[in-house]
Amino acid sequence: MADAVIVVALLLVAGCATVAVLVRDPVRQALVLAVLGVVLAVLFTAVQAPDVALSQLAVGGALTPLPLLLSVRKVKRRKERDE
């Protein structure tokens, strides 16, 4: 059972990482990056590394995508203001 969970988590990680590379919109990339962080946290939990999973959940799920989204928002506002 545990092996099946690990395999599914690995497939989800591979799928999310592929989508993150293929998506061109920066906002969607940041959102996919957040999903990838959560999926990685699930994978780390499945391989019995809960401390790493908590760190990944905080950093990969929230702290990395948030500044990216804020930066994209600021660039869009500045671009609209200049036009």
Secondary structure, 3 states (H helix, E strand, C coil): CHHHHHHHHHHHHHHHHHHHHHCCCHHHHHHHHHHHHHHHHHHHHHCCCHHHHHHHHHHHHHHCHHHHHHHHHHHHHHHHHHC
